[in-house]
Amino acid sequence: MANLAHLIRDYQSGALSHDAFVAQLDNTLTTEGLSAARLREILDDAHARMPLPADLHAEVRRRIEQLPVSNLAGGGEETRVQTTPGQAGVDVPPAPPSSPSSPSGTFGATLAQGAASDQVKSTGDTLNNRFVLEECLGVGGMGTVYKALDLRKLEASDRKPYVAIKVLNVQFRGNPKSLIALQREARKAQVLAHRNIVTVYDFDRDGAIVYLTMEYLSGKPLSQILRTPDFHGMPVSAALPIVRGMSAALAYAHERGFVHCDFKPANVFLTEQGEVKVIDFGIARVFQRTEEENDATVFDPGSLGALTPAYASPEMLEHLEPDPRDDIYALGCITYELLTGRHPFDRLSATQARAAHRQPERPEQVSTRQWRALRAALSFDRATRMPTVARFVEEFCSDDPRAANGKASGHGAAGNGSGAFASLSGWPLKTGIAGLVVLVAAGVGVVRYRASHVEPDADRQTSAASETSAPVASEASAQPAASAVVQQPAAQNGAPASHAVTAPPPTLAMLAPLLAKVPCSALAPAIHDRAVHLRGFVGQPGDIGRLKETVAAIPGVEAVNLDVQSLGADKCEVLDAYAPYWVRNWQAGHVAALHTRAPGGQLTEGDPLVVDVSTPGYDSYVNVDYFVLDGSVVHMVPGPRAKDNQAPPHHLATVGAAGDWIVSKPFGTEMVVLLTTPAPLFDSLRPESESRADYLRALDARLRQIAAKYGQDRIAADIVPITSHARGQ
């Protein structure tokens, strides 16, 4: 685990996102074993060299101040941790003997002795001899959430053996109310049983460790999407399903007397199945109190101070009683970010923005009615803020065809948001000209039109057609899927025909099956508006042109940008072996990375092959292989020259700096591949060089075993092509 100085440096360099930084912060502070005064010095020194965002700097200081004295190793004496062996100017205690559960050797970190390991749980630890903590998923106001393997489910051959576990943060251990907090959260979550709210199973303790078990969600938090560097907002049609899913969860909770109180993008999860899930009702407080149920008078979870200033209403920051309209303010902020890619008040707290008389700018793509609803949700005053979530959905989602057609289901006007994330689940619904709603079913070829009422707009003149519905094409006569325009046939009453309606924007779900069929390839897609960006590798140069033509023919695609390199047909066997893990790595944000020191990967005979490696945000085993043109593979790590390959989270290392591997014949395009796994790849070292075919067969069998036990998302690959030349050429 990196120390605080390394963690801050990784964030400032861009190696860590804001959310990844916060997710690692608590474990870093509690395992480093330094006094609060020393941690403040490290923070202030780093902040002076390169200022951190004000809210992040304040959050780090707050968490340092909340560290109990019992966290200091050796009765309060400072113990320094060295991530890179031999770093100058750092006092290093004697390293403990390496073990399978502790990083060591070339890629490992020297661990501090005397840390209060019995007070801290992290990846690799087991709770109650049942739950193995495998990956830190994030840090909330009260606890750290891990992906955990349930050994009981594994023994029973359960197809879904993973759960999510929230372990109470160390700083709350000394708080006698902390156990009550988690018990209340478990009970509240069980009351809030809704398809757009994460399912909570139970809560338990393992000695001093208190934890909560809940369903494990495969997907990504909304915060990860909003913080993507190239994210600049999405069309209203793509944002509406997410807004409806969030709103459904909040409306359901409000109807049962609960306010979330810490609603933010990190607490909205978008699953791979296209569902919106709201998580962490951990500080939700009852606002409708009865004589029979008055937990808030016994314990107020808000007293733990877990608020996120950028999304908290002014009333929350001023410690007033919670109200559903506090969640509506946060909902307005998130909706604005979905549409524009930026916070409505540049991440100022509500009280700061109010004092500065800040007003949000109107997003270009919203109608007048939608803007009125959004602006009302962002009001600094509860009295003028949007009164209910249902009212917000009614007004903001008025152009949502599901609402217009009466097809939205769920509790109240908020709907249920099931399968709502359009960019994951397929073609979205889109409003056409003259109020016509078009639903294009990909691969089916059936187009149906239904007229819907559109609210008059001062900025746009639209006419509403009468309520009619008729199938207009059979599967046999439908237009080809490659067409980006659907023609409306003549109306039955003889009215003029032929209104052209642009196809909906492309989605990842549309691209996935197409890219899977491209032979000899590893391709990671991204979509911005109607532009498709593809990164990766193919076999032959001609495949790049065919790939661009195929993607450009998808309905709704207006531009195709390729960062694709051809490697040659002789690389197909290697590409096919690593492609699933390379694609998943890039879609997860390039969590494992490999870079060559040679500019452009160009090497000359006699040059050393040197590569830099960075590991994912969890303990992993590093494998670096060099696939040579002669059909062999050289195992750089682990191998006779670098036997140790276990690495801590977000670790940086250089391979080959001592000139271990020198470029020689044959010359041409070759490949270096990084593979990180949650367990050792093989039980013993393989020979430094062996047949590529033999190795790939053994690799495929072993990766299947690891994926079955730990999940494919714990395996990551990165590929770097290199081109070698004879000296003098």
C-alpha distance (Angstrom), angle and dihedral (degrees) to the residues before:
residue distance angle dihedral
M1 . . .
A2 3.80 . .
N3 3.80 118.8 .
L4 3.79 122.9 -117.5
A5 3.81 95.2 -92.5
H6 3.81 91.8 53.0
L7 3.79 91.7 44.6
I8 3.81 92.2 53.7
R9 3.80 91.6 44.9
D10 3.80 91.1 52.2
Y11 3.81 90.2 51.5
Q12 3.81 93.5 47.3
S13 3.80 91.8 49.0
G14 3.79 92.0 51.0
A15 3.80 94.8 -112.5
L16 3.81 89.3 117.8
S17 3.78 127.7 43.9
H18 3.80 121.4 -135.7
D19 3.81 91.7 -101.5
A20 3.81 93.9 45.5
F21 3.81 89.6 50.9
V22 3.80 92.7 51.8
A23 3.81 91.4 44.1
Q24 3.82 90.8 58.9
L25 3.79 97.8 38.1
D26 3.80 101.2 88.1
N27 3.79 95.4 47.1
T28 3.80 90.1 47.0
L29 3.80 93.5 51.3
T30 3.78 95.6 44.9
T31 3.81 97.3 45.4
E32 3.81 98.1 42.0
G33 3.80 91.9 73.5
L34 3.83 97.8 -147.1
S35 3.78 127.6 137.6
A36 3.79 119.3 -101.4
A37 3.81 89.5 -112.4
R38 3.81 91.9 55.4
L39 3.81 92.1 46.1
R40 3.81 89.8 52.0
E41 3.81 89.5 51.8
I42 3.80 90.9 52.2
L43 3.81 90.8 48.3
D44 3.81 94.1 46.9
D45 3.80 92.5 46.8
A46 3.81 92.5 51.4
H47 3.82 91.0 43.7
A48 3.81 91.1 51.8
R49 3.81 92.2 53.0
M50 3.81 94.4 46.6
P51 3.82 117.7 1.4
L52 3.80 117.6 -124.5
P53 3.80 120.1 -141.7
A54 3.81 108.4 -78.9
D55 3.81 95.1 -117.6
L56 3.80 92.5 48.1
H57 3.80 93.1 47.4
A58 3.81 89.9 50.9
E59 3.81 91.4 47.9
V60 3.83 92.8 52.9
R61 3.81 91.2 49.1
R62 3.80 90.7 48.4
R63 3.79 92.5 53.0
I64 3.80 91.5 46.7
E65 3.80 90.7 52.7
Q66 3.80 90.8 50.6
L67 3.81 93.9 55.8
P68 3.83 108.9 114.2
V69 3.80 118.5 -129.6
S70 3.81 89.2 -117.5
N71 3.80 89.5 72.1
L72 3.81 92.5 69.9
A73 3.76 114.9 100.2
G74 3.79 121.5 -122.9
G75 3.80 96.9 15.2
G76 3.77 95.3 -53.4
E77 3.79 101.5 -39.4
E78 3.77 116.0 133.8
T79 3.80 119.4 -109.0
R80 3.77 117.9 -168.8
V81 3.79 123.4 -142.4
Q82 3.78 122.9 -146.8
T83 3.79 116.9 -154.4
T84 3.80 96.0 179.0
P85 3.82 113.3 43.5
G86 3.77 113.5 -121.8
Q87 3.79 97.2 19.8
A88 3.78 108.0 163.4
G89 3.76 120.4 -116.4
V90 3.79 96.6 21.9
D91 3.77 124.1 112.9
V92 3.79 109.3 -134.2
P93 3.79 125.0 -162.9
P94 3.81 118.0 -143.0
A95 3.79 109.1 -75.2
P96 3.80 116.7 -113.1
P97 3.80 118.4 -123.1
S98 3.79 111.1 -79.2
S99 3.77 118.2 -109.7
P100 3.79 135.2 -178.6
S101 3.80 90.2 -99.0
S102 3.79 98.9 48.8
P103 3.81 127.1 66.4
S104 3.77 112.3 -112.1
G105 3.77 145.9 152.7
T106 3.79 126.7 29.3
F107 3.79 95.3 -10.8
G108 3.82 98.3 27.0
A109 3.76 132.6 97.9
T110 3.80 125.2 -122.3
L111 3.78 103.2 -113.5
A112 3.78 124.9 -137.3
Q113 3.77 113.6 -113.5
G114 3.74 122.0 -133.3
A115 3.80 96.5 28.2
A116 3.75 113.7 152.1
S117 3.79 94.3 -105.4
D118 3.77 92.1 165.3
Q119 3.80 88.9 63.0
V120 3.80 98.4 48.6
K121 3.78 130.7 62.3
S122 3.77 121.7 -164.0
T123 3.78 141.3 153.8
G124 3.78 112.8 -39.9
D125 3.81 94.6 29.5
T126 3.80 123.7 114.3
L127 3.79 128.2 -138.3
N128 3.82 118.5 -144.8
N129 3.81 90.0 -16.5
R130 3.79 87.3 -74.3
F131 3.80 114.8 74.4
V132 3.83 117.5 58.9
L133 3.82 110.8 -159.7
E134 3.79 104.9 -136.9
E135 3.79 107.7 165.0
C136 3.79 138.0 12.7
L137 3.80 106.9 -124.8
G138 3.79 98.8 -178.9
V139 3.78 148.9 -52.2
G140 3.80 123.0 -102.0
G141 3.76 133.4 -174.6
M142 3.80 93.9 -80.3
G143 3.77 108.2 16.3
T144 3.78 151.3 18.2
V145 3.80 115.0 -111.6
Y146 3.80 121.1 -142.6
K147 3.76 136.4 -176.1
A148 3.80 103.7 -122.1
L149 3.78 134.8 -170.1
D150 3.81 111.5 -131.4
L151 3.80 103.7 -142.9
R152 3.81 91.6 -162.3
K153 3.79 91.0 57.7
L154 3.78 90.1 45.1
E155 3.81 90.8 53.6
A156 3.78 89.5 49.9
S157 3.84 90.3 51.0
D158 3.78 90.7 -118.5
R159 3.80 109.8 -179.3
K160 3.83 89.5 -137.4
P161 3.80 105.9 42.7
Y162 3.80 96.0 161.1
V163 3.79 129.0 95.8
A164 3.78 133.0 175.4
I165 3.80 115.8 -117.7
K166 3.78 127.1 -163.1
V167 3.80 110.5 -154.6
L168 3.78 114.0 -162.2
N169 3.80 110.5 -108.3
V170 3.79 116.2 -105.0
Q171 3.79 93.6 -120.4
F172 3.81 89.7 64.7
R173 3.82 94.8 51.1
G174 3.77 91.9 91.0
N175 3.79 91.8 48.4
P176 3.83 108.6 96.4
K177 3.80 88.3 -153.0
S178 3.80 94.7 58.8
L179 3.80 95.7 87.8
I180 3.78 89.1 48.8
A181 3.81 88.5 50.8
L182 3.78 93.9 57.1
Q183 3.80 93.2 42.8
R184 3.79 89.9 52.3
E185 3.80 90.7 47.8
A186 3.79 91.2 52.4
R187 3.77 92.3 50.0
K188 3.79 93.6 45.5
A189 3.77 91.9 48.9
Q190 3.79 90.7 50.9
V191 3.80 89.3 51.8
L192 3.80 89.7 48.8
A193 3.80 95.3 64.0
H194 3.81 103.4 162.9
R195 3.78 133.4 137.1
N196 3.81 90.7 -120.3
I197 3.82 93.4 51.3
V198 3.79 121.6 74.1
T199 3.83 113.6 -104.1
V200 3.80 114.5 -115.1
Y201 3.80 117.7 -156.0
D202 3.79 109.5 -175.6
F203 3.79 146.2 -48.2
D204 3.80 129.0 -120.9
R205 3.79 143.5 156.0
D206 3.79 137.2 -121.9
G207 3.79 105.5 -159.3
A208 3.79 105.5 -59.6
I209 3.81 91.9 -12.3
V210 3.80 113.8 99.6
Y211 3.78 118.9 -168.1
L212 3.78 145.5 169.7
T213 3.83 125.6 -140.4
M214 3.80 121.9 -147.3
E215 3.78 141.2 156.1
Y216 3.78 116.9 -62.9
L217 3.78 112.4 -125.2
S218 3.79 122.5 -153.4
G219 3.77 111.2 -149.3
K220 3.79 133.9 55.5
P221 3.80 139.1 -71.7
L222 3.77 116.9 -104.2
S223 3.81 88.7 -119.7
Q224 3.81 89.9 66.5
I225 3.79 90.5 56.7
L226 3.80 94.5 45.2
R227 3.82 92.1 48.6
T228 3.81 94.6 51.0
P229 3.83 105.5 121.6
D230 3.81 94.7 -127.7
F231 3.81 95.4 44.9
H232 3.80 110.0 114.5
G233 3.78 100.6 160.6
M234 3.77 135.7 -69.5
P235 3.82 134.6 -110.6
V236 3.79 117.1 -85.2
S237 3.81 89.8 -113.9
A238 3.81 90.5 59.8
A239 3.81 94.6 42.4
L240 3.81 97.0 49.3
P241 3.83 96.9 72.3
I242 3.80 90.7 51.6
V243 3.80 91.2 47.7
R244 3.78 90.4 50.3
G245 3.81 92.2 50.3
M246 3.81 92.9 50.0
S247 3.78 91.1 45.0
A248 3.80 93.3 49.8
A249 3.80 90.8 56.4
L250 3.80 94.4 46.8
A251 3.80 94.4 44.6
Y252 3.80 90.6 51.0
A253 3.82 91.4 50.5
H254 3.80 93.0 46.0
E255 3.78 91.3 51.9
R256 3.81 87.7 57.3
G257 3.77 94.2 48.7
F258 3.81 101.8 -99.2
V259 3.79 131.7 125.3
H260 3.80 116.0 -162.2
C261 3.84 92.5 -143.7
D262 3.82 94.5 -169.7
F263 3.79 103.4 52.2
K264 3.82 109.9 159.4
P265 3.83 139.2 138.0
A266 3.81 92.3 -88.6
N267 3.81 88.3 60.5
V268 3.82 93.4 54.4
F269 3.78 114.2 81.3
L270 3.80 126.1 -165.2
T271 3.80 110.4 -156.1
E272 3.79 126.4 -149.1
Q273 3.82 86.9 -115.0
G274 3.81 89.9 63.0
E275 3.81 98.5 -104.9
V276 3.78 128.1 135.7
K277 3.81 114.0 -134.0
V278 3.80 126.5 -173.9
I279 3.80 113.1 -149.7
D280 3.80 139.2 -172.2
F281 3.76 109.5 39.0
G282 3.80 81.8 170.7
I283 3.79 98.1 132.7
A284 3.79 97.6 28.8
R285 3.78 109.2 138.7
V286 3.74 129.1 -155.6
F287 3.80 110.8 -109.6
Q288 3.83 96.3 176.5
R289 3.77 103.1 61.9
T290 3.76 125.3 -170.4
E291 3.78 132.1 -174.8
E292 3.80 90.1 -112.1
E293 3.81 96.0 48.4
N294 3.78 115.5 34.7
D295 3.78 106.3 140.1
A296 3.79 91.5 147.8
T297 3.80 91.4 67.8
V298 3.81 89.2 54.2
F299 3.79 99.3 39.4
D300 3.78 129.8 6.4
P301 3.81 110.2 -163.4
G302 3.77 88.8 -164.9
S303 3.80 86.9 71.8
L304 3.79 88.2 75.1
G305 3.78 87.1 71.4
A306 3.80 98.0 -128.5
L307 3.79 103.2 157.4
T308 3.79 132.6 134.7
P309 3.83 106.7 -138.5
A310 3.81 96.7 -153.5
Y311 3.84 91.3 60.3
A312 3.81 103.5 27.7
S313 3.80 116.9 105.2
P314 3.82 119.2 -120.0
E315 3.80 88.8 -107.1
M316 3.81 92.1 55.4
L317 3.80 91.1 49.6
E318 3.80 88.8 49.5
H319 3.84 90.8 51.6
L320 3.79 96.4 -117.4
E321 3.80 121.5 155.3
P322 3.82 111.6 -74.3
D323 3.78 119.3 -99.8
P324 3.84 132.5 -178.9
R325 3.79 88.2 -112.7
D326 3.82 88.6 68.2
D327 3.80 88.2 66.4
I328 3.81 89.8 45.8
Y329 3.82 90.2 58.9
A330 3.81 89.6 53.6
L331 3.81 90.6 45.1
G332 3.80 89.0 53.9
C333 3.82 91.8 51.3
I334 3.80 92.4 50.5
T335 3.80 93.2 45.6
Y336 3.80 89.9 51.5
E337 3.82 90.4 51.1
L338 3.79 91.3 49.9
L339 3.79 90.3 55.8
T340 3.80 100.4 40.0
G341 3.79 108.0 20.1
R342 3.80 91.1 -123.3
H343 3.80 138.5 83.9
P344 3.83 113.1 -100.2
F345 3.82 91.2 -122.7
D346 3.83 99.5 30.2
R347 3.82 90.0 -100.4
L348 3.79 93.6 -59.6
S349 3.78 113.4 146.8
A350 3.79 114.8 -103.2
T351 3.80 92.3 -108.2
Q352 3.81 91.6 50.1
A353 3.80 92.2 47.8
R354 3.80 91.0 47.5
A355 3.82 92.1 50.5
A356 3.81 89.7 50.0
H357 3.84 91.0 48.4
R358 3.79 90.4 -123.6
Q359 3.80 118.3 177.9
P360 3.81 123.9 -167.0
E361 3.80 117.4 -116.3
R362 3.77 116.3 -121.3
P363 3.83 113.8 -106.0
E364 3.79 109.5 -120.9
Q365 3.80 97.6 -128.5
V366 3.82 100.7 53.3
S367 3.78 124.8 96.1
T368 3.78 123.3 -122.9
R369 3.78 91.8 -101.5
Q370 3.79 92.3 49.2
W371 3.79 91.0 48.8
R372 3.80 91.3 51.5
A373 3.80 89.7 53.1
L374 3.79 94.5 45.8
R375 3.79 93.8 45.6
A376 3.81 90.3 49.9
A377 3.81 90.5 51.7
L378 3.82 89.0 53.9
S379 3.79 95.1 51.7
F380 3.81 114.8 132.3
D381 3.81 89.9 -141.8
R382 3.80 123.2 69.0
A383 3.80 90.9 -147.9
T384 3.81 91.9 63.5
R385 3.80 97.7 30.8
M386 3.81 121.1 106.9
P387 3.84 102.6 -76.8
T388 3.82 101.1 -142.1
V389 3.77 140.0 11.7
A390 3.80 89.9 -123.8
R391 3.80 90.1 57.0
F392 3.81 90.9 48.7
V393 3.81 91.3 52.7
E394 3.80 91.7 46.0
E395 3.79 92.1 54.6
F396 3.80 103.6 31.1
C397 3.81 96.1 41.3
S398 3.80 94.5 43.7
D399 3.81 89.0 118.0
D400 3.82 92.4 51.3
P401 3.83 104.7 113.6
R402 3.79 92.3 -146.3
A403 3.78 89.9 59.9
A404 3.81 92.2 44.5
N405 3.79 93.5 49.7
G406 3.77 94.3 46.4
K407 3.80 90.6 -116.6
A408 3.78 97.4 121.0
S409 3.76 109.6 106.4
G410 3.74 134.2 -174.9
H411 3.73 138.0 74.7
G412 3.78 113.6 -20.7
A413 3.77 124.9 -37.6
A414 3.78 92.2 -40.5
G415 3.83 93.8 77.2
N416 3.78 123.5 -151.0
G417 3.80 104.0 -88.2
S418 3.80 92.2 -141.5
G419 3.78 111.8 168.2
A420 3.75 86.8 -3.7
F421 3.79 104.7 141.5
A422 3.77 98.4 99.4
S423 3.78 97.2 -168.6
L424 3.81 90.1 59.5
S425 3.79 103.7 34.2
G426 3.79 105.2 46.2
W427 3.78 139.6 -96.3
P428 3.80 113.7 6.7
L429 3.79 124.9 -141.7
K430 3.77 114.5 -99.7
T431 3.79 133.6 -165.6
G432 3.78 111.9 -125.8
I433 3.78 131.2 -161.8
A434 3.79 119.7 -58.9
G435 3.81 90.4 19.3
L436 3.81 94.5 -64.7
V437 3.78 113.6 151.4
V438 3.79 116.3 -147.1
L439 3.78 124.7 -160.4
V440 3.79 113.4 -172.3
A441 3.78 114.1 -167.5
A442 3.80 107.9 -152.1
G443 3.78 112.7 -128.0
V444 3.82 93.6 5.8
G445 3.77 102.1 78.3
V446 3.81 96.7 -147.5
V447 3.79 117.3 130.2
R448 3.81 121.1 -169.7
Y449 3.77 128.0 -174.0
R450 3.76 127.0 -156.2
A451 3.78 123.4 177.0
S452 3.79 116.0 -130.0
H453 3.75 135.5 -172.2
V454 3.81 113.9 -103.8
E455 3.78 119.6 -159.9
P456 3.84 111.5 -116.3
D457 3.78 110.9 -101.0
A458 3.77 125.2 -153.8
D459 3.79 90.5 -147.2
R460 3.79 99.0 42.8
Q461 3.81 130.5 37.9
T462 3.79 112.1 -141.3
S463 3.77 130.0 167.7
A464 3.79 123.4 -143.0
A465 3.79 119.2 -134.8
S466 3.77 123.8 -145.2
E467 3.83 119.7 -90.6
T468 3.80 103.5 -87.7
S469 3.76 133.8 141.2
A470 3.78 130.3 -170.2
P471 3.78 136.8 155.4
V472 3.77 108.2 -114.0
A473 3.79 104.5 -175.3
S474 3.73 137.3 30.7
E475 3.78 123.5 -139.7
A476 3.77 89.9 -104.4
S477 3.80 95.9 50.3
A478 3.80 100.1 36.8
Q479 3.78 120.8 121.1
P480 3.80 117.7 -95.8
A481 3.80 115.8 -88.3
A482 3.81 90.4 -119.1
S483 3.80 92.2 67.5
A484 3.80 115.1 103.2
V485 3.81 94.5 -163.4
V486 3.81 128.6 62.5
Q487 3.81 117.6 -156.9
Q488 3.79 118.2 -143.1
P489 3.84 110.9 -133.8
A490 3.78 124.1 -132.2
A491 3.79 113.7 -71.0
Q492 3.79 116.2 -112.8
N493 3.79 91.9 -115.2
G494 3.79 91.6 61.2
A495 3.78 96.8 -102.9
P496 3.81 117.5 152.7
A497 3.79 114.0 -76.2
S498 3.78 137.4 -156.7
H499 3.80 109.7 74.4
A500 3.82 108.7 168.0
V501 3.79 113.7 -137.4
T502 3.78 120.4 -167.9
A503 3.81 114.3 -126.7
P504 3.81 118.4 -109.7
P505 3.81 118.7 -91.5
P506 3.81 115.9 -80.0
T507 3.80 119.0 -98.8
L508 3.79 135.9 -154.3
A509 3.79 88.9 -114.7
M510 3.81 89.0 61.0
L511 3.80 93.2 48.8
A512 3.80 99.1 45.4
P513 3.84 99.3 72.8
L514 3.79 91.8 41.8
L515 3.82 94.0 51.9
A516 3.80 91.4 44.3
K517 3.79 88.6 63.6
V518 3.81 95.1 54.4
P519 3.82 104.5 106.2
C520 3.78 122.0 -130.7
S521 3.80 96.2 9.7
A522 3.78 147.6 119.7
L523 3.82 109.4 -159.1
A524 3.81 130.3 172.1
P525 3.84 115.2 -168.0
A526 3.79 130.8 -156.0
I527 3.81 128.4 -179.1
H528 3.79 129.3 -150.4
D529 3.78 113.2 -179.0
R530 3.82 101.9 -51.3
A531 3.81 96.8 -24.4
V532 3.80 118.6 102.5
H533 3.80 118.2 -151.5
L534 3.81 118.6 -162.8
R535 3.78 125.3 -169.1
G536 3.78 125.7 -177.2
F537 3.78 147.7 58.0
V538 3.80 139.6 -55.3
G539 3.77 133.6 -176.3
Q540 3.81 106.2 -115.5
P541 3.84 132.0 26.1
G542 3.81 90.4 -120.8
D543 3.80 89.8 60.2
I544 3.82 90.1 68.3
G545 3.82 94.0 61.4
R546 3.80 92.6 45.4
L547 3.80 90.2 48.3
K548 3.80 92.0 53.0
E549 3.80 92.6 48.6
T550 3.81 92.0 48.9
V551 3.80 94.8 49.9
A552 3.81 92.5 43.3
A553 3.82 88.8 57.2
I554 3.81 93.0 60.4
P555 3.83 111.2 109.5
G556 3.78 112.0 -99.6
V557 3.82 96.7 19.2
E558 3.79 111.6 127.6
A559 3.81 100.3 169.5
V560 3.79 137.9 18.5
N561 3.80 120.4 -157.4
L562 3.79 116.9 -171.5
D563 3.78 130.1 -161.3
V564 3.79 92.0 173.4
Q565 3.80 127.7 139.5
S566 3.79 127.9 -161.7
L567 3.81 114.1 -133.0
G568 3.81 102.7 -178.7
A569 3.78 132.7 -97.7
D570 3.82 91.3 -87.7
K571 3.83 88.8 69.1
C572 3.82 95.1 57.6
E573 3.79 94.9 97.1
V574 3.80 91.1 53.2
L575 3.81 94.1 43.6
D576 3.79 92.3 51.0
A577 3.81 91.1 50.9
Y578 3.80 95.9 52.1
A579 3.84 102.8 27.5
P580 3.86 98.6 95.5
Y581 3.80 92.0 51.3
W582 3.81 94.3 41.7
V583 3.81 91.9 51.5
R584 3.81 92.6 46.8
N585 3.82 90.3 48.6
W586 3.81 93.0 54.7
Q587 3.78 93.5 43.2
A588 3.81 88.3 53.5
G589 3.80 90.6 54.7
H590 3.82 102.2 -86.1
V591 3.81 92.3 -71.7
A592 3.82 92.4 172.9
A593 3.79 116.3 43.7
L594 3.79 138.1 -173.9
H595 3.82 124.9 -168.4
T596 3.78 131.7 177.5
R597 3.79 120.1 -136.6
A598 3.81 90.7 -140.3
P599 3.84 111.6 94.8
G600 3.77 108.4 -108.2
G601 3.80 89.7 -5.3
Q602 3.84 89.5 -78.7
L603 3.82 112.9 148.0
T604 3.81 131.2 179.3
E605 3.79 127.1 -148.8
G606 3.81 108.4 -78.8
D607 3.82 95.3 23.5
P608 3.82 117.3 127.9
L609 3.79 117.2 -114.8
V610 3.83 105.2 -126.9
V611 3.80 124.5 172.9
D612 3.81 134.2 178.9
V613 3.79 119.9 -138.2
S614 3.81 131.4 -161.5
T615 3.79 120.4 -173.0
P616 3.83 132.6 -144.0
G617 3.80 125.2 -94.0
Y618 3.80 93.8 -88.2
D619 3.80 137.5 56.6
S620 3.80 109.2 -73.9
Y621 3.79 145.7 163.0
V622 3.81 115.3 -113.9
N623 3.80 123.1 -140.0
V624 3.83 121.6 -178.6
D625 3.81 117.9 -176.2
Y626 3.80 130.8 -178.1
F627 3.82 113.4 -149.7
V628 3.80 107.5 -154.0
L629 3.79 127.2 -155.0
D630 3.81 92.2 -118.0
G631 3.83 90.4 70.5
S632 3.79 96.7 -99.7
V633 3.80 131.8 112.5
V634 3.81 124.5 -139.9
H635 3.81 115.4 -150.2
M636 3.79 104.9 -141.1
V637 3.83 94.9 172.4
P638 2.95 123.1 49.4
G639 3.78 97.9 19.9
P640 3.78 142.2 111.4
R641 3.83 90.4 -68.2
A642 3.84 96.3 44.0
K643 3.77 110.6 24.6
D644 3.81 100.1 162.7
N645 3.77 114.4 73.7
Q646 3.82 108.4 158.4
A647 3.81 112.8 121.2
P648 3.80 136.8 -171.5
P649 3.82 121.3 -128.3
H650 3.82 118.4 -64.9
H651 3.80 92.6 2.9
L652 3.80 123.3 167.4
A653 3.80 122.6 -149.6
T654 3.79 140.0 161.8
V655 3.80 122.4 -136.1
G656 3.81 122.7 -159.1
A657 3.80 99.1 13.8
A658 3.82 90.3 131.8
G659 3.80 90.9 60.1
D660 3.81 94.8 -103.2
W661 3.82 93.6 150.1
I662 3.81 121.8 40.4
V663 3.82 124.0 -170.4
S664 3.81 114.6 -111.9
K665 3.82 140.3 146.8
P666 3.00 136.2 -7.9
F667 3.80 98.0 55.9
G668 3.80 128.5 -159.0
T669 3.82 138.7 75.7
E670 3.78 114.1 -20.2
M671 3.81 135.3 164.4
V672 3.79 138.8 -122.9
V673 3.80 114.5 -163.4
L674 3.80 130.3 -163.8
L675 3.81 117.0 -156.6
T676 3.82 122.8 -179.0
T677 3.79 120.4 -168.1
P678 3.83 134.7 179.6
A679 3.81 91.2 -127.1
P680 3.81 134.4 31.1
L681 3.78 110.4 -71.6
F682 3.81 93.8 -138.6
D683 3.79 134.3 12.0
S684 3.80 93.0 -122.7
L685 3.79 139.4 17.3
R686 3.76 116.0 -78.1
P687 3.83 119.8 -140.8
E688 3.79 113.6 -78.3
S689 3.82 90.0 -112.1
E690 3.79 129.2 23.3
S691 3.80 142.8 151.2
R692 3.79 112.8 -62.2
A693 3.81 92.4 -138.8
D694 3.83 93.2 51.9
Y695 3.79 91.8 48.1
L696 3.79 95.5 47.7
R697 3.81 91.2 51.7
A698 3.80 91.1 52.3
L699 3.81 90.8 42.9
D700 3.79 93.8 52.9
A701 3.80 93.0 51.5
R702 3.81 93.2 47.5
L703 3.81 95.1 46.3
R704 3.79 89.7 53.3
Q705 3.80 89.5 55.2
I706 3.80 93.6 47.7
A707 3.81 92.6 46.4
A708 3.80 91.4 50.5
K709 3.80 91.8 53.0
Y710 3.80 103.3 35.3
G711 3.80 104.5 18.3
Q712 3.81 129.5 -103.5
D713 3.80 91.3 -97.5
R714 3.82 89.4 70.6
I715 3.82 91.5 62.2
A716 3.81 116.9 78.8
A717 3.79 132.2 178.3
D718 3.78 135.9 -171.9
I719 3.80 127.1 -171.2
V720 3.81 129.1 -153.5
P721 3.83 120.0 -174.8
I722 3.81 116.7 -149.4
T723 3.78 127.7 -167.6
S724 3.79 118.9 -151.4
H725 3.81 128.3 -162.2
A726 3.78 135.3 -170.3
R727 3.78 113.4 -104.7
G728 3.80 111.6 -90.4
Q729 3.80 95.0 28.0
